[in-house]
Amino acid sequence: MGITNLLQVLKPAIKPKSLSDFRGKRVAVDGNVWLHKGAYACATELATGQQTSAYITYCRKMCNLLLDHGVLPYVVFDGRSLPSKALTAEKRRQGRAAAAHA
């Protein structure tokens, strides 16, 4: 979500758990992360403009994994762009544009 060093700050509080430990709970997951990760499965198709739904299949697979363990997922997607992240968003846009021309 763009919080620098968040995992390092939280590391002392992290305890390994299995999905079954969350049975009967609701969890929020970052839908954009799932879409991005799912896009790896069909990167060539996406880059060449071919029709694919592999990234959606990945998201459904992850939802089903949670549901199979009795966990109810709430998939959350980013809203509008935040003015406070405008500089970061612009740097990322420029990086993507430079990579596309390389």
C-alpha positions in Angstrom: 0.0 0.0 0.0 3.0 2.2 -0.3 4.1 2.5 3.3 7.9 2.4 3.3 9.4 -0.3 5.6 6.0 -1.4 6.9 7.0 -5.1 7.0 10.2 -4.3 8.9 8.3 -2.3 11.5 5.7 -5.1 11.9 8.2 -8.0 11.9 8.4 -8.3 15.8 4.6 -8.7 15.9 4.3 -11.3 13.2 3.6 -14.9 14.2 3.3 -17.7 11.7 -0.3 -19.0 11.3 -2.1 -21.4 9.0 -5.2 -20.3 7.1 -7.3 -22.7 9.3 -6.5 -20.5 12.3 -8.6 -17.8 10.7 -11.7 -20.1 10.2 -14.9 -18.1 10.8 -13.1 -14.8 10.4 -13.3 -12.1 7.7 -10.1 -10.8 6.1 -9.4 -7.9 3.8 -7.0 -8.6 1.0 -5.5 -6.1 -1.5 -7.2 -6.9 -4.8 -4.6 -5.0 -6.8 -1.8 -7.2 -5.4 -3.7 -10.3 -6.5 -4.3 -8.9 -10.0 -0.7 -7.9 -10.3 0.5 -11.3 -9.1 -1.9 -13.0 -11.4 -0.7 -11.0 -14.4 2.6 -12.9 -14.2 0.8 -16.0 -15.4 -0.2 -14.3 -18.6 2.4 -11.5 -19.0 3.1 -12.4 -22.6 -0.5 -12.3 -23.6 -1.1 -9.0 -21.8 2.0 -7.4 -23.4 1.0 -8.5 -26.9 -2.7 -7.6 -26.6 -4.0 -11.2 -26.7 -7.2 -12.0 -24.9 -6.6 -13.7 -21.5 -8.3 -14.2 -18.2 -5.5 -16.0 -16.3 -5.1 -13.0 -13.9 -8.8 -13.3 -13.0 -8.4 -17.1 -12.6 -5.6 -16.4 -10.1 -7.8 -14.1 -8.0 -10.7 -16.6 -8.0 -8.2 -19.3 -7.0 -7.0 -17.2 -4.0 -10.6 -16.5 -3.0 -11.5 -20.1 -3.2 -8.4 -21.1 -1.1 -9.6 -18.8 1.7 -13.2 -20.0 1.4 -12.1 -23.6 1.5 -10.5 -22.8 4.9 -13.6 -21.2 6.2 -12.2 -17.6 5.8 -14.4 -15.0 4.2 -12.4 -12.7 2.0 -13.2 -9.0 1.4 -11.3 -8.0 -1.7 -10.4 -4.3 -1.6 -9.3 -2.2 -4.6 -7.6 1.2 -4.5 -9.8 4.2 -4.9 -8.9 7.5 -6.4 -5.4 8.7 -6.6 -4.2 10.5 -3.5 -2.6 13.9 -3.9 0.0 12.9 -1.2 1.1 10.1 -3.5 1.2 12.2 -6.7 5.0 12.4 -6.8 5.4 8.6 -6.4 2.7 7.9 -9.0 4.5 10.2 -11.5 7.9 8.5 -10.9 6.3 5.1 -11.5 4.6 6.3 -14.7 7.9 7.7 -16.0 9.6 4.4 -15.1 7.0 2.4 -17.0 7.3 4.7 -20.0 11.1 4.4 -20.0 10.9 0.6 -19.8 8.4 0.5 -22.7 10.8 2.4 -24.9 13.9 0.4 -23.9 
